[in-house]
Amino acid sequence: MSASMQIKIGIIGGSGLDDPDILEGRTEKYVDTPYGKPSDALIMGKIKNVECVLLARHGRQHTIMPTDVNYQANIWALREEGCTHLLVTTACGSLREEIQPGDIVIIDQFIDRTTKRAQTLYDGRPTSPPGVSHIPMAEPFCTRTREVLLEVARGLGVKCHPQGTVLTIEGPRFSARAESLMFRQWGADVINMTSVPEVVLAKEAGLCYASIAMATDYDCWKEHEEAES
């Protein structure tokens, strides 16, 4: 990205970050996209003189299930609004003893266990971009943006894990214990319901995307260990 290009930050708030009062000069804008309406209004303003756009992933009243989030419309709307970077939050379950509830993980990889979600903006609709996009996904999250988040977290003294693999399930149910144990064997570190296809669509749209995952609990594998002890 050119040093002269103006940065505009899109913030997608998950569970626990849908308070628009963090923005100065707050205004709201309802938009439509070729994929339908985003989850809620785009809430625009500044944080420390940086232009930002806040979007509540599940709606401001948290009424949209993970499967039903219009990820295509959300990403399209933020790009059309001029966002260059996306900083997103996600609540997740920990699959590792060392990732304790309250810890932050700056995730760098994903495993996709969703089954019902559109994973491309090039979906063949008359209003969508033409063609097919075979987007590389070896490095799904923006390395430089992740480094900035890590620097900030360390400066604040926050307990932060510098990398981790998130496994995204369809939901809205949580995992069975057998699934949770299997996901640990696969090498997943945390589990959630929203990183995919959000990160995929952001990369396809050319946006620098980084996710701040907060562990809210241990997934059900931990109960199994405690029961055995």
N, C-alpha and C positions, 0 to 999 in steps of 0.2 A: 504494500500500500504506500502511495506517495506521501512524503512527510507533509506536503501542502494540503492533502485531502482532509477535509473537516470530519472529525469523528462525531458520530451520533449514536448513542447507546440505546438499544432496545432492552428493556428489562421485563422478562416473563416471570411473573411471580407465581409460585406454586403454593402449597399449603403453608400458611403463616406469613406470606408476603403479598398481600393484596391491599395494603394501605397506601392510598395515593398521596398522603400528606407529606411524604418525603420529598415531593417536588416543589420547587419555587415557581411562581407564575403559572400555576396549574390551569390547564384548559382540557376539555374533553372533545373528542371527535369520533362520531360513529361512522364507520365506513362499510362498504361492500367490496367483494372481490369476485373474481371468476369462479371461486370455489364456495361462495356463500359468505355469510357474515362471520367475523372473528368471534372469539369467546365473549368479548365485551368491548366497551369503548376504548379507544386509544387515549391514554391520559398523558398529556405532554407538559413539559416544563424543563427546569434546569436543576441539576445537582452540582453545586460548586462551579457554576458557570458553564457546565457541559450540557448540551442539549440531550434530553432523554425522553423516551417514550415507554410508559409502563402499561403492561397488559396483563390482566388476571387470567391465567391459563384456564381455570375452572369457572370463570365468571366471578364477579365481585361478591356474590352471595354463595359461592362454592356449590353451584347446582349442577355442574356438568361432569358426568363420569369420565374417567380417563379415556375409555374407548370412544366416547362421543365428542371429545375435544376436536374442533375443526383445525387441526394442525396446519393443513395447507393454507387456509385462510389467514391464520395467525401469522405465519411466516411471510406470506405474500404482502399482507397489510403493513407489516413492519418494514419490509424492504421498500415498498412503495412510498412509505413515509420518510425514506431517506436514511434509515438506520444502516450503519456500517458494521456494528458489533452487537452481539446478543449476549447478555449476561443473564443467566436463568438460575432459579433456585428449585430445588426438589427435596422433599422429605423422603427418606428411604429407611429401609431396615438393614441392619448390619449383619453380614455373614461371617465376620471375623471377630475373634475375641478382642483383638487390639483396637478395633474401631468401636469405641464406646458410645453410648447414647450421648448426644450433645457434640460429638466430634464433627468436624467438617472434612469432606473429601473432595478434592479437585479432580474429578474423574477424567480419565483419558481414553478409556475403551468401553465398549458395550457388547453385550450379548442380547440378541433379540429373541424374545419368546412371545411376541404379539402375533395375532392371527387375523385381525379384522381391519387393519388401518392402511390407508393410502400412503405410499412411501415415495411418491414422486409428484412434482408439479406438472410433469409432462404426461398427463393421464388420458389424452385423447379427446378431451372435451373440445367443442368448437371454440370456447373462449380461452382455453389453456395454450401455453406456448406450443408450437408445432414440434414434431420429432420425438425422439427418445433420448433420455439421458442415462448413460451408464457411468455413474459418478464413482470415482475411487473412494474407498472408505477405510483404507489402512490406518489413517490418522483422523478420526472423526472430529476431534475437538481441536480448537485453535491453540497451538503450542504457545505462542507469544502472549495471548490473552490469559492463558492459564498461568504463565509465569508472573504476570502482573498481579493476578489474584493471590498467588502464593506469597509474593512480596508484601502485599497489603496485610494478609492474614498473619504473617510472621511479625510484622510491625505492630500489629494490634495484640500480639500475644495469644492469639486464638490457637487452640489445638487443631492442627490441620494436617491431613495426610496428603502428600504431594501428588499422588496418583491412585488410581483404583479402577476396577472394572465394574460397571453397573449392569445388572441383568434386569431387563424390563419385561414384566409380565403383562398380560392383557387386563387382568382385573375384571370387575371390581373386587373379586374375592382375593384373599391372601393365599399364600402357598400352603399346601399340605406339608407335613414334616418330611415325608420322603422326598418331595420336590426340593425343599430347602436344603436338605443334606446333599442332594444331587448337585444343586447349584454351587455349593461349596466345593465339591469335587471338580466341577468344571473350571474353577478358578475365579468365580465372581466374588467381589468384595462387599457390594451393597446391592439392594434390590429395590426397584420402584415400579411405577406404572406409566411413566410419561416421557422418559428420555428418547425413546424411539416411537414415532418417526421424527420427532422434533429436530434432533441433531442432524438427521439425514437430509431433511428438507432445507435446513439452514445452510448446510454445505452445498447443496444443489443450487441454492439461491445466491451463493457467493458471499455469505455473511460469516464473519469471524465469531464462532460460537464457543462459549465456555459455560460450564455448569458447576454450581456450588451445591453439593449434596450434604444435607445434614442428617446424620443418623438419629432417628427418634427412638429406636428400640433395637433389640436383637430379634432377628427373624425367629421363627418357631424352632429352628434347630437347637437353639440355646436351652430352651425348656427341656428338650430331650436330654441334653448333657446333665442338666441339674437333676433331672429325675433319676438318672443313673448313679449319681454320686451319693 
